[in-house]
Amino acid sequence: MNNLFQPQLIWQYLPDILSALPVTLLLTIVSTLIGVIVGAGIAFVRMEDTPFFKQVAIVFTSFIRGTPILIQMFLVYYGLPFLLNYIGVNTDNVNPLIYLFITYGLNMAAFLSEIIRAALESVPATQREAALTSGYTKRQMYMKIIFPQAMVIAIPSFATMVISLLQDTSLAFTIGVLDVVGKAKALGTATFHTVEAYISAMIIFIILSFILERVFHWLEKRSNYSSRQMPIAATNPVMPVIEHPKTS
């Protein structure tokens, strides 16, 4: 009888599986931050006239986008300790979460770099020229003119990537990290009710994905409103109106 499907177990398992939710959220948040920082750097390298670094960025991005994330995870988990041990660095006490941060962070960076680069390049060149002509420094131009407009363009794709990352964290259990899916797997194996345990995990992911979708939808609406208050007229790329930057 233990092998029969018992729907009531789905709700009974939820509290136990939810105890592993902080690990899943930590993986998602930290990896996203790494992805944004590294991805922005790669995007700028791709946009600047630096042939060597540009080629390195292209090769890195192509490798990440062309290989399954599970393979990347195993390469980092087994390969990085091997290299570090080879040069005399002891990795015996390294938390497996560190390897996951590296894997997911670099994976996000490769994809986000393309999103960021496309968003930045979509801002009309006339706005860059007008900003520099009006006295903006390059940093002021990016912070006050380019980034706000690029962010509006990038939010939908960024939201998709974050939700995809949330779901990809379900692979963390393959290297011994007890996330939501790992907890469901352990619970299902112990009770012989694997289906019920995985359905509980599925419900958690559906709710989290829905919450993220609503948050990013709100951010997109707010960003669209804010972009209309900008000092530069994005609707008129020929003769943009720019406020002179403050010198203080």
C-alpha positions, 0 to 999 in steps of 0.5 A: 500500500505504501507504493500507492499515490497519496495526494495528502502527502503533497501538503504534508511534505511541503514544510520539510521541503520548504526548510531547504528553500533558503539554499535555493534562494541564496543560490539564485540571488548570489549567482544573479549578482555575480552574473550582473557584475561579470556580465556587464564587464563582458558587455563593455569589453565586447563594445570597446575596441580591445581586440584581445580581450574582446576575443577572450570574451567571445570565446568564453560566451560561446563556450558557456552558451554552447554547453549544458550547465550540468557539464559546466557544474561538473567541470567546476566542481571536479576541475577547479579543486584539481587545479588548485591542489596542483598549485598547493591550495587545499580545497578539502574544506571548501563548501560546495556552494562556492562551486555552485556560485561560480558555475551559475554566476558565470553561466548567468554572466555569459547570457546577461552579457549579450542582453546588456550589450544588446540593450546598450547598443539599442540606445540611439548613438545620437543620444551619446553624441548629444550627451558628450557635446553638452558637457557630460563625462562618459561616466555621467552619460552612461549613468544618467542617459544610457543605463536608464533606457537600456534597463527598460529594454533589458528587464523582460529578458533579465526576468526570463534569465532569473526565472531560468536560473531559479529552475536550474538550481534544481541541479544543485543536489547532484553535487551534494547540496540539499536544495529544494529538489535535493530535499524532495529527493531525499524525502521521497527516497526515505518514504517511497513516495517520490512522486508526491515529494516532487510535486511538492517541490514543483508547487514551490517552484511554480509559486516562486516563478509567479512571484518573480514574474509579478515583481519584474512586471512591476519593475518594468512598468515603473522603469517605463514611467521613470524613463519618460521623466528622463532629461533626454528625449528618447522619442526624438533621436535626431535632436535630443534635449539634454539638461546640462550636468551639475558640476558640483 
